Amino acid sequence: MERTKAIWARMDRYRKLQEIVINGQTLDIAGVVAVSRFGCKPAIDKSPELGGAMNDSIATLNKYLSDGSYLYAIDLTPGVNTGFGGSADVRTTDLHGLQVALMQHTQSAIIVSSDITGDHDELRHHTLPRAWVRGSMMVRANTNIRGHSAMRPLPLCSSSAPTVLRLFPLRGSISASGDLMPLSYIAGSVMGNPDIKVQIGQGAGRQIMGADKALQKLGITPEGLSLINGTAPSAAVASLAIYDANNLCVIGQLLAAMTAEGLAANVEWAHPFIADVRPHGGQIEAAHNIRGFLKGSQLTTGLGARAKDRFLVGIAQERYALRSSPQWLAPVLEDLQLALRQVETELNSTSDNPVVNVAQDDVHCGANFQAASVTAAAEKTRFCLQMLGKLIFSQTTELINNTLNNGLPPNLAADDPSLSFCLKGVDANMAAYQSELAFLANPVSSHVQSAEMHNQSINSLALLTSRYTMQAVEMVSLMAAAALYVTCQAIDLRVLHITFLETLRPALAETLSRYHRHAWTTDSTSSSSSSSFSSLFLAVWKAVCDRWYETACLDAAERAAEAATATVPVLADYYGATTTTATTTTKGDGSAAPTTMNLSTLRDLREAIGQTVYRGYIQHREAFFRAPGSAQYLGDGTRRGYQFVRDTLGVPFHRGIEEQPGPSDTEMDRRPKKIIGTWLSIIYEAVRDGRLDDCILNDTEEGD
C-alpha cells in the first residue's frame, strides 16, 4: 500500500499546486491523473538544455531534407517526402500537400451529431471523455519535447484548459503506427481545421465551434505540427486505469478486513508467519495491509490480544473467500506493480518514427509507435481487476447469505426478515457486475487484424484494450460501492446483536433469579444458593446466546421464543421438573438443592425468558437505530472506511422496510428516506471521484 499511497500523495501535491512541469523525463501516472481529472495545468520546462535539444533535432532533420534525401516519416515537420505505411514507396516534392494528405486519410472517424450536442438517446458516445483528451495532449507534449521529434515547443499545454473540450473519436485506432485516429484530430484542432469541433465553456454557457474559430477565441495561432504518430492516448488512458486499479486494490483489502469484522471472523490467516513461509511479495504486502486495517478490532479474533479459540464449536477456519485473501491478491499486487513500471516508462519515451539521433547526426526509422508494452500493462491490469472483483463478489455474497454469515439475518435485514429482504437485490446486482467484469477480462490482443495494405499486420490495439480496462474499473467500482454498503450493514448488525446480548445479560439474570428463589427452599442469599445460581445462569445464558445466533432467519418474536425454548432442557435438567411441587434434597457438601419444579412454573419461566429477550431486543434495537455505536468496535483502518460511509457521506444503517420512501413519507428521524440504490449511488460517486481514496490513503495507519 505504500506504493499506492506515494502515487496518491504525488497526485494530491500536483492537485494542490494546480501545475505540473513536464520535461520529457519525469512524467508519472500521478501527473497524468492530476491533469486529466483535477484541472492541473501542465507547463513545459524552460531550461536551456531542453530547448537546445529540440533545436538540435530540427537542425539534424533539416540537413537531411536539404540534400534531397528520401525520408520516411509519419510525424516529422517541417516535412518529409515519402508516402505513408504501405504507400512508402512513392515520392513527392510537395511537402505541404503530403502533410494534408496525411490528415485527409487519418481524419476518418465517426462522430455523430448527438456527440456534439450531448443529446444522447439510444446511440452511445463516439468521442473520448474529456479527461482522456486532456491526458493524451499532455502525454504527447511530453514526448515531443524530448528532442527526438525535430519540432519546436507546442501550444498543447496552453490549450488544454478544463473548460476546453475537443471532440476526438473514441474508436478507429488500432494503435499500430501509434493512435493515428485520435491524434489526427488533436493535430487538426491545433491546426485550425474548421470541421473538427471544439467545445468552450460548460453548462448553459458552452459554445461549440470549429477548431479555427476556437483557436481565434483562445488566442492561439494555428500550427502545422508533428502530432500524428505516437502512443499518447493509449498511455494516458492506461495511466488512469492503473491508477484506479491500484486504489481499488487498497479498497479491496479494506473490504476484506471489514468483511472479517462483519463475520466476527478468526483472522489468523493474516498472521505474518503464514506469508513469511511463502514469501511472495504481494502476499506479504496484502497480509500486512489487512492486519493494519484490523489493528485494534474488537470484532475479530486470532491476532493481537484477541487470541483464537481452539475449542470453538462450528467451522474451524474461515471459508476461502476470506481466508485466502492474501494469496488471491498476491499476484494482483505484483502484476499491477509491473504494469505501473511499463506505463511510466512509456510516458517518458519517444514514440515517433523516425527518431532524430542528434548525438550521431542521424535519423533512424523504426517502430517505437508499436504500443505492445501499453497493451500488456492494460491487459494485466484488467485481469487483476477481474481477480479483485471476484474476491469482492465472493465475500459480499457470504455476508448476505445467512447460511454462511455466522449468525447474521438473511439479506442483512435489520427488521423481521419475513417481510424485509433488504440486500437481496444487491446480491443479484453483484452477480450481474461480476458476469460483465469476467467477460471484460478476455484479452483484446488476441484479436489483432491485419490493416493498411497488410503493412500493419501486427498492431497493439493498446487504446482499445485500455478502454476496456477502464470499463473494468467501472465494474469493480460498482462492486466496491455495493460491498462498502454491505459490509457497513453487516458490521452494524454484528455490533447490534453483540451489544444486545450484553444488555440482555443482567435482565435475564433478574428474570431467572425470581424463579430460582421461588424454587429454592433455603435462604437465597446463602453462599451455596449463589454458587448454584451462578452455574445455572451461565448454562442458561449460553443456551440463549447460541440459539439467538442459530435462529437469525426468524422474526424477532419467534427468535426470542426459540431462545427461551432452548433453555428448557437446561432448566429441566437442573430442577428435575415434574408435575409435583418443588422439593429439596441435601447435596454431598450439606447444602440444599431443588430437585423438582412444577411444570406450570417451568412453562411460566420459559415464557418470562422469552418476553425478557423480546422486549430487551426491541428496546435495544430502537436505541441502536438512533445511535449506532459500531465505530468503537472496529480496527484503526476499518473505522475510517466505516465512518466515511456513515458520517462523511451520511449513508445510514438500513433499518428495513420502514426505510422505503413513499408519497408524503420522505423523512425519518430528520434525515431523508432513500431507496437502497440511491445510497449505493452516493458511495459509488465517492469511489469514482477519489473522495474515498483521499480518506483511506491520507495518513493511513499501518502495521501489526
URMOLIN-V695159 format. One record per residue. N is the residue number from 0. SS is DSSP state (H for helix, E for strand, L for the rest). PSI is psi in degrees with one decimal (NA if undefined). D_LAST is the distance of its C-alpha to the last C-alpha in Angstrom with 2 decimals. Layout:
{{N;SS;PSI;D_LAST} {N;SS;PSI;D_LAST}}
This chain:
{{0;L;-22.6;14.14} {1;H;-38.0;14.84} {2;H;-45.6;18.30} {3;H;-40.4;19.06} {4;H;-38.8;18.08} {5;H;-41.2;20.36} {6;H;-46.0;23.17} {7;H;-41.9;22.92} {8;H;-40.7;23.01} {9;H;-44.1;26.10} {10;H;-43.5;27.71} {11;H;-36.0;27.17} {12;H;-45.8;28.74} {13;H;-42.0;31.70} {14;H;-40.9;32.04} {15;H;-37.4;32.33} {16;H;-25.9;34.71} {17;L;24.5;36.69} {18;E;143.9;37.73} {19;E;130.4;36.67} {20;E;125.9;38.84} {21;E;143.1;39.40} {22;L;8.7;40.82} {23;L;-1.8;40.66} {24;L;-29.0;37.84} {25;L;13.4;34.60} {26;L;135.5;34.45} {27;L;173.2;31.08} {28;H;-37.0;29.95} {29;H;-39.2;28.72} {30;H;-40.1;32.29} {31;H;-42.8;33.86} {32;H;-43.8;31.85} {33;H;-41.7;32.72} {34;H;-43.4;36.40} {35;H;-42.1;36.65} {36;H;-24.3;35.02} {37;H;19.1;34.81} {38;L;14.4;38.18} {39;L;137.4;37.09} {40;E;120.9;40.27} {41;E;143.5;40.49} {42;E;142.7;42.72} {43;E;135.0;44.08} {44;L;131.5;43.47} {45;L;13.6;46.78} {46;L;145.4;46.52} {47;H;-33.7;49.83} {48;H;-40.0;48.22} {49;H;-46.4;47.19} {50;H;-37.9;50.64} {51;H;-39.4;52.34} {52;H;-41.0;50.55} {53;H;-43.1;51.64} {54;H;-38.7;55.20} {55;H;-37.0;55.40} {56;H;-36.4;54.44} {57;H;-43.8;57.17} {58;H;-40.0;59.72} {59;H;-44.5;58.87} {60;H;-43.4;59.37} {61;H;-33.8;62.56} {62;H;-41.5;64.04} {63;H;-35.3;63.83} {64;H;-35.3;65.15} {65;H;-24.4;68.05} {66;L;10.0;69.45} {67;L;10.9;69.64} {68;L;144.7;66.77} {69;L;121.0;65.59} {70;L;127.0;61.92} {71;L;133.8;59.84} {72;L;142.5;57.24} {73;L;-2.2;55.83} {74;L;-5.2;54.13} {75;L;143.1;55.88} {76;L;155.3;58.29} {77;L;-0.4;60.96} {78;L;156.5;62.04} {79;L;174.3;62.25} {80;L;21.5;65.22} {81;E;164.5;64.20} {82;L;-177.5;63.35} {83;L;146.0;59.86} {84;H;-124.9;58.14} {85;H;-9.6;60.73} {86;H;20.7;63.41} {87;L;-3.9;62.59} {88;L;-2.4;66.01} {89;L;155.6;67.89} {90;E;153.2;68.71} {91;L;154.9;69.74} {92;L;-5.5;70.72} {93;L;82.3;69.84} {94;H;-39.5;66.34} {95;H;-45.2;65.99} {96;H;-34.4;67.22} {97;H;-38.7;64.74} {98;H;-38.3;61.85} {99;H;-40.9;63.32} {100;H;-36.4;63.60} {101;H;-46.6;59.95} {102;H;-38.3;59.05} {103;H;-46.9;61.63} {104;H;-18.4;60.18} {105;H;-23.6;56.49} {106;L;68.5;56.80} {107;L;20.2;57.48} {108;L;164.1;54.58} {109;L;121.4;55.09} {110;L;120.9;54.21} {111;L;168.8;55.90} {112;H;-34.4;57.21} {113;H;-24.1;54.48} {114;H;-32.9;51.93} {115;H;-42.7;53.92} {116;H;-21.0;54.63} {117;L;6.5;51.29} {118;L;71.1;53.28} {119;L;137.8;51.50} {120;L;-99.4;52.58} {121;L;-34.5;52.55} {122;L;139.8;52.13} {123;L;168.0;48.67} {124;L;144.6;47.80} {125;L;13.6;49.14} {126;E;153.6;47.65} {127;L;139.9;44.36} {128;L;149.1;42.09} {129;H;-34.1;42.55} {130;H;-40.4;38.97} {131;H;-38.3;39.62} {132;H;-46.6;42.92} {133;H;-43.2;41.50} {134;H;-41.3;38.85} {135;H;-43.5;41.53} {136;H;-39.4;43.87} {137;H;-41.7;41.35} {138;H;-39.8;40.19} {139;H;-40.4;43.88} {140;H;-40.4;44.66} {141;H;-34.9;41.87} {142;H;-45.6;43.46} {143;H;-28.3;46.97} {144;L;5.7;46.35} {145;L;-13.0;45.12} {146;L;18.5;48.74} {147;L;4.3;49.45} {148;L;-0.4;51.08} {149;L;52.3;54.30} {150;L;159.4;53.92} {151;L;170.1;53.64} {152;L;147.4;50.94} {153;L;161.0;50.89} {154;L;17.4;50.83} {155;L;-43.8;47.95} {156;L;-44.0;45.46} {157;L;-18.0;47.93} {158;L;19.6;48.82} {159;L;35.1;45.39} {160;L;150.7;45.03} {161;L;-24.5;43.17} {162;L;-1.6;46.52} {163;E;121.6;48.14} {164;E;117.7;47.70} {165;E;134.8;49.32} {166;L;93.0;50.19} {167;L;149.5;49.25} {168;E;142.5;49.42} {169;L;-36.4;46.49} {170;L;164.3;48.14} {171;L;-11.3;50.45} {172;L;131.4;48.27} {173;L;5.9;47.68} {174;L;45.4;45.85} {175;L;-75.5;48.32} {176;L;55.0;49.91} {177;L;-169.0;46.98} {178;L;75.8;46.87} {179;H;-42.3;50.57} {180;H;-60.1;51.09} {181;H;-34.7;48.69} {182;H;-32.6;49.20} {183;H;-31.1;52.96} {184;H;-35.3;52.59} {185;H;-47.2;50.47} {186;H;-44.4;53.28} {187;H;-35.7;55.93} {188;H;-35.5;54.39} {189;H;-24.7;54.36} {190;H;-6.7;57.85} {191;L;32.5;59.18} {192;L;120.7;60.09} {193;L;-16.0;61.62} {194;L;1.6;60.67} {195;L;124.4;56.92} {196;E;146.1;55.61} {197;E;135.8;53.34} {198;E;128.2;52.06} {199;E;129.3;51.94} {200;L;171.6;50.40} {201;L;163.4;48.65} {202;H;-146.5;49.66} {203;H;-25.2;53.25} {204;H;8.9;54.06} {205;L;148.8;53.08} {206;E;134.8;55.76} {207;E;128.1;56.04} {208;E;168.6;58.40} {209;E;157.3;59.25} {210;H;-31.2;57.39} {211;H;-46.4;60.53} {212;H;-34.2;60.72} {213;H;-39.9;56.95} {214;H;-39.6;57.17} {215;H;-44.4;60.08} {216;H;-34.5;58.20} {217;H;-8.1;55.19} {218;L;34.6;57.51} {219;L;134.4;56.51} {220;L;132.1;59.10} {221;L;142.7;59.10} {222;L;149.3;57.98} {223;L;113.9;58.65} {224;L;157.4;55.25} {225;L;85.1;53.50} {226;L;-12.6;50.93} {227;L;-49.2;51.68} {228;L;157.3;49.87} {229;L;168.6;46.12} {230;L;17.0;42.83} {231;H;-50.5;41.80} {232;H;-44.8;41.67} {233;H;-46.9;39.73} {234;H;-36.5;37.24} {235;H;-47.0;36.86} {236;H;-41.4;36.27} {237;H;-37.3;33.88} {238;H;-46.2;31.92} {239;H;-41.5;31.60} {240;H;-42.6;30.60} {241;H;-39.5;27.87} {242;H;-49.0;26.48} {243;H;-41.6;26.49} {244;H;-41.9;25.07} {245;H;-43.1;21.99} {246;H;-38.3;21.43} {247;H;-32.2;22.17} {248;H;-37.5;19.54} {249;H;-44.0;16.88} {250;H;-39.9;18.68} {251;H;-39.3;18.73} {252;H;-36.8;14.98} {253;H;-43.3;14.93} {254;H;-36.3;17.80} {255;H;-42.7;16.16} {256;H;-42.1;13.49} {257;H;-35.6;16.50} {258;H;-42.5;18.56} {259;H;-39.9;16.25} {260;H;-39.5;16.67} {261;H;-33.8;20.34} {262;L;-3.1;20.77} {263;L;52.4;18.92} {264;L;159.7;17.41} {265;E;116.8;15.83} {266;L;29.1;12.75} {267;H;-16.4;12.32} {268;H;-15.6;13.49} {269;H;7.5;10.10} {270;L;139.5;9.08} {271;H;-28.8;8.69} {272;H;-39.7;12.02} {273;H;-43.3;13.89} {274;H;-35.5;13.35} {275;H;-31.5;13.95} {276;L;-3.0;17.25} {277;L;72.8;18.39} {278;L;53.2;17.25} {279;L;132.8;18.39} {280;H;-40.8;16.79} {281;H;-37.3;16.64} {282;H;-43.3;15.00} {283;H;-43.4;12.16} {284;H;-46.6;11.86} {285;H;-45.3;12.29} {286;H;-41.5;9.78} {287;H;-45.1;7.06} {288;H;-42.9;8.79} {289;H;-40.3;9.27} {290;H;-39.6;5.83} {291;H;-42.7;5.78} {292;H;-34.0;9.24} {293;H;-5.1;8.86} {294;L;123.3;6.71} {295;L;0.3;9.73} {296;L;136.6;11.94} {297;L;3.1;14.97} {298;L;-12.9;16.41} {299;L;161.0;14.31} {300;E;171.4;13.97} {301;L;-12.4;12.61} {302;E;150.2;8.95} {303;L;-140.4;8.15} {304;L;-21.1;11.52} {305;E;87.8;13.28} {306;L;156.5;14.43} {307;L;150.5;16.37} {308;L;106.0;20.12} {309;L;-4.1;21.98} {310;L;16.9;25.25} {311;L;132.0;24.67} {312;L;141.5;27.87} {313;L;-154.2;27.88} {314;L;128.7;25.75} {315;L;-24.1;23.65} {316;L;158.9;21.01} {317;L;158.0;20.46} {318;L;169.3;22.95} {319;H;-39.8;22.58} {320;H;-30.4;22.06} {321;H;-47.8;18.62} {322;H;-34.5;17.71} {323;L;20.2;18.58} {324;H;-46.9;17.05} {325;H;-39.4;15.04} {326;H;-37.6;18.26} {327;H;-39.5;20.46} {328;H;-15.3;18.78} {329;H;-57.8;18.49} {330;H;-25.5;22.15} {331;H;-49.7;22.15} {332;H;-38.0;19.68} {333;H;-42.6;21.54} {334;H;-36.4;24.94} {335;H;-33.9;24.19} {336;H;-41.9;23.33} {337;H;-43.8;26.70} {338;H;-40.6;28.52} {339;H;-46.0;27.30} {340;H;-41.3;28.69} {341;H;-44.7;31.92} {342;H;-37.7;32.66} {343;H;-30.3;31.86} {344;H;-42.1;34.21} {345;H;-37.5;36.78} {346;H;-30.1;36.51} {347;L;37.8;37.71} {348;L;161.9;40.33} {349;L;119.4;44.07} {350;L;25.1;45.07} {351;L;170.5;48.82} {352;L;123.6;51.76} {353;L;179.7;53.43} {354;E;143.6;51.36} {355;E;124.7;53.05} {356;E;89.6;52.50} {357;L;-40.6;53.74} {358;L;-36.7;53.05} {359;L;9.1;55.36} {360;L;51.1;57.67} {361;E;164.1;57.22} {362;E;125.6;56.29} {363;E;134.8;54.41} {364;L;136.7;54.42} {365;L;-145.7;51.43} {366;L;44.3;48.97} {367;L;-10.6;45.95} {368;L;-16.9;46.27} {369;L;114.5;45.08} {370;L;39.2;41.63} {371;H;-33.0;40.34} {372;H;-38.8;37.08} {373;H;-40.6;36.50} {374;H;-48.4;37.48} {375;H;-41.8;35.03} {376;H;-43.5;32.18} {377;H;-39.8;33.26} {378;H;-37.8;33.69} {379;H;-44.8;30.32} {380;H;-42.3;28.79} {381;H;-40.1;30.88} {382;H;-38.2;29.97} {383;H;-41.3;26.25} {384;H;-37.5;26.95} {385;H;-42.1;28.77} {386;H;-44.5;25.89} {387;H;-44.5;23.54} {388;H;-41.0;26.29} {389;H;-38.7;26.84} {390;H;-47.2;23.25} {391;H;-43.7;23.46} {392;H;-48.0;26.92} {393;H;-42.0;26.01} {394;H;-38.9;23.13} {395;H;-43.5;25.41} {396;H;-31.3;28.36} {397;H;-38.6;26.43} {398;H;-37.2;25.58} {399;H;-28.0;29.23} {400;L;114.8;30.78} {401;L;-12.3;31.21} {402;L;-7.5;31.75} {403;L;-13.6;28.16} {404;L;18.7;26.14} {405;L;49.4;25.83} {406;L;7.3;28.44} {407;L;157.4;28.50} {408;L;159.5;32.01} {409;H;138.1;33.67} {410;H;15.0;33.04} {411;H;39.3;30.72} {412;L;130.1;33.86} {413;L;-17.0;33.45} {414;L;-159.7;37.13} {415;L;121.5;39.44} {416;L;-8.8;38.60} {417;L;-21.0;42.29} {418;L;18.2;43.09} {419;L;114.7;39.84} {420;L;2.4;38.21} {421;L;-96.0;35.68} {422;L;17.1;33.40} {423;H;-40.6;35.71} {424;H;-36.4;36.91} {425;H;-36.8;33.43} {426;H;-44.1;32.95} {427;H;-39.9;36.14} {428;H;-44.4;35.19} {429;H;-37.5;32.01} {430;H;-39.1;34.19} {431;H;-44.5;36.54} {432;H;-45.0;33.88} {433;H;-36.0;32.42} {434;H;-44.9;35.96} {435;H;-40.1;36.77} {436;H;-41.7;33.54} {437;H;-36.4;34.27} {438;H;-43.0;37.75} {439;H;-22.8;36.54} {440;L;-13.8;34.40} {441;L;142.0;37.67} {442;L;144.3;38.40} {443;L;-33.6;40.93} {444;H;-19.3;41.65} {445;H;1.3;43.54} {446;H;25.2;46.10} {447;L;135.1;47.57} {448;L;144.4;51.31} {449;L;140.5;53.82} {450;E;164.8;55.05} {451;L;69.3;57.51} {452;L;31.0;60.40} {453;L;9.9;57.98} {454;L;-39.7;56.88} {455;E;60.9;53.36} {456;L;-22.5;53.13} {457;L;135.7;49.40} {458;L;148.9;47.39} {459;L;-25.1;43.70} {460;L;32.5;43.63} {461;H;-41.7;40.63} {462;H;-39.5;41.32} {463;H;-48.7;41.99} {464;H;-31.0;38.76} {465;H;-37.9;36.80} {466;H;-44.2;38.53} {467;H;-31.2;37.47} {468;H;-36.6;33.87} {469;H;-32.5;34.09} {470;H;-38.4;35.44} {471;H;-37.7;32.42} {472;H;-44.3;30.25} {473;H;-44.6;32.37} {474;H;-44.9;31.95} {475;H;-32.1;28.15} {476;H;-40.9;28.18} {477;H;-43.7;30.42} {478;H;-39.9;28.15} {479;H;-40.3;25.04} {480;H;-46.2;27.09} {481;H;-41.7;28.31} {482;H;-36.8;24.91} {483;H;-41.8;23.55} {484;H;-44.0;26.59} {485;H;-46.3;26.17} {486;H;-37.7;22.51} {487;H;-40.9;23.29} {488;H;-43.6;26.35} {489;H;-42.0;24.55} {490;H;-45.0;21.95} {491;H;-42.6;24.91} {492;H;-40.5;26.83} {493;H;-47.5;24.07} {494;H;-37.6;23.75} {495;H;-46.9;27.55} {496;H;-34.4;28.12} {497;H;-48.4;25.53} {498;H;-31.6;27.02} {499;H;-48.5;30.50} {500;H;-31.7;30.23} {501;H;-42.5;28.96} {502;H;-26.1;32.02} {503;H;-30.4;34.25} {504;H;-53.7;33.68} {505;H;-36.1;36.00} {506;H;-40.0;38.57} {507;H;-38.1;38.70} {508;H;-39.8;39.08} {509;H;-43.8;41.96} {510;H;-47.3;43.67} {511;H;-35.8;43.43} {512;H;-39.7;44.56} {513;H;-46.7;47.78} {514;H;-31.5;48.84} {515;H;-41.5;47.69} {516;H;-35.6;49.94} {517;H;-38.1;52.76} {518;H;-27.8;52.42} {519;L;130.0;51.98} {520;L;-5.3;55.41} {521;L;-178.8;54.35} {522;L;120.2;52.90} {523;L;-11.7;49.60} {524;L;-0.6;48.26} {525;L;156.8;48.77} {526;H;-35.9;45.88} {527;H;-38.4;46.69} {528;H;-43.1;46.66} {529;H;-43.0;43.30} {530;H;-42.1;41.75} {531;H;-42.2;43.36} {532;H;-38.3;42.25} {533;H;-45.0;38.62} {534;H;-38.3;38.51} {535;H;-45.9;40.40} {536;H;-41.5;38.15} {537;H;-39.8;34.96} {538;H;-41.4;36.68} {539;H;-43.6;37.95} {540;H;-44.8;34.62} {541;H;-40.7;32.88} {542;H;-40.4;35.73} {543;H;-47.3;35.47} {544;H;-46.8;31.70} {545;H;-46.5;31.93} {546;H;-30.1;34.99} {547;H;-46.3;33.63} {548;H;-31.4;30.87} {549;H;-23.8;33.31} {550;L;32.3;35.83} {551;L;-18.7;33.75} {552;L;-4.9;36.44} {553;L;158.7;39.12} {554;L;162.4;40.35} {555;H;-45.3;39.45} {556;H;-45.2;42.77} {557;H;-38.2;42.78} {558;H;-42.9;39.17} {559;H;-41.0;39.98} {560;H;-40.4;43.09} {561;H;-39.4;41.22} {562;H;-39.8;38.74} {563;H;-41.5;41.78} {564;H;-33.8;43.54} {565;L;-18.4;40.61} {566;L;-14.9;41.36} {567;H;-49.1;44.98} {568;H;-36.6;44.54} {569;H;-47.6;42.52} {570;H;-43.2;45.20} {571;H;-40.6;48.06} {572;H;-38.3;46.78} {573;H;-46.5;46.31} {574;H;-15.3;49.59} {575;L;54.3;51.68} {576;L;135.0;53.04} {577;E;-172.0;56.74} {578;L;-3.6;59.58} {579;L;173.4;60.60} {580;L;164.0;59.60} {581;L;139.2;56.85} {582;L;173.2;57.84} {583;E;161.9;56.14} {584;E;165.2;56.08} {585;E;126.9;55.31} {586;L;171.6;52.16} {587;L;-30.3;52.14} {588;L;6.3;50.87} {589;L;-5.3;53.75} {590;L;157.9;51.76} {591;E;145.1;52.92} {592;E;141.6;51.07} {593;E;142.5;52.22} {594;L;-23.4;53.58} {595;L;156.2;54.52} {596;L;137.3;53.86} {597;E;134.9;56.24} {598;H;-35.6;55.08} {599;H;-41.0;55.91} {600;H;-38.8;53.67} {601;H;-41.1;50.87} {602;H;-40.8;51.31} {603;H;-40.3;51.30} {604;H;-43.0;48.03} {605;H;-45.3;46.46} {606;H;-37.9;47.73} {607;H;-40.9;46.49} {608;H;-43.2;42.98} {609;H;-43.1;43.12} {610;H;-39.0;44.32} {611;H;-44.6;41.66} {612;H;-46.6;38.92} {613;H;-50.5;40.56} {614;H;-41.7;41.39} {615;H;-40.0;38.00} {616;H;-46.4;36.25} {617;H;-43.9;38.56} {618;H;-43.0;38.27} {619;H;-40.1;34.50} {620;H;-43.5;34.22} {621;H;-41.3;36.56} {622;H;-38.6;34.67} {623;H;-38.2;31.33} {624;H;-40.3;33.05} {625;H;-32.1;34.02} {626;L;78.2;30.69} {627;L;139.3;27.64} {628;L;32.4;24.82} {629;H;-34.4;22.08} {630;H;-36.8;19.83} {631;H;-14.0;18.87} {632;H;-6.5;17.48} {633;L;165.3;15.08} {634;L;169.6;11.48} {635;H;-39.6;11.10} {636;H;-42.4;11.90} {637;H;-30.1;14.24} {638;H;-37.3;16.12} {639;H;-44.7;17.14} {640;H;-43.6;18.56} {641;H;-47.8;20.28} {642;H;-28.9;21.79} {643;H;-44.6;22.94} {644;H;-49.5;24.94} {645;H;-42.6;26.20} {646;H;-53.2;26.81} {647;H;-48.3;27.19} {648;L;-17.0;29.09} {649;L;26.4;30.62} {650;L;116.5;30.20} {651;L;165.8;30.69} {652;L;125.6;29.83} {653;L;119.5;32.69} {654;L;-13.7;34.96} {655;L;-148.0;37.15} {656;H;-27.5;40.78} {657;H;-13.0;41.55} {658;H;-19.6;39.41} {659;L;119.7;41.99} {660;L;155.5;44.14} {661;E;177.1;47.88} {662;L;128.1;51.01} {663;L;19.8;50.94} {664;E;73.5;47.58} {665;L;0.9;45.05} {666;E;154.8;43.05} {667;E;121.6;40.94} {668;L;45.8;39.88} {669;L;26.2;40.77} {670;E;156.3;38.60} {671;E;147.6;39.99} {672;L;136.6;40.16} {673;L;153.5;39.22} {674;L;159.7;39.18} {675;H;-40.0;35.86} {676;H;-34.2;36.58} {677;H;-42.2;36.85} {678;H;-42.1;33.43} {679;H;-39.1;32.00} {680;H;-36.7;33.96} {681;H;-42.7;32.51} {682;H;-42.3;28.95} {683;H;-43.9;30.21} {684;H;-36.0;31.81} {685;H;-30.6;28.61} {686;H;-44.9;26.86} {687;H;-35.0;29.81} {688;L;2.2;30.49} {689;L;-2.1;26.98} {690;H;-36.6;26.25} {691;H;-39.4;23.24} {692;H;-44.2;21.94} {693;H;-39.3;22.58} {694;H;-45.4;20.56} {695;H;-41.4;17.42} {696;H;-12.2;17.56} {697;L;101.1;18.77} {698;L;38.6;16.10} {699;L;134.1;13.31} {700;L;134.9;10.09} {701;L;173.4;7.16} {702;L;172.0;3.76} {703;L;NA;0.00}}
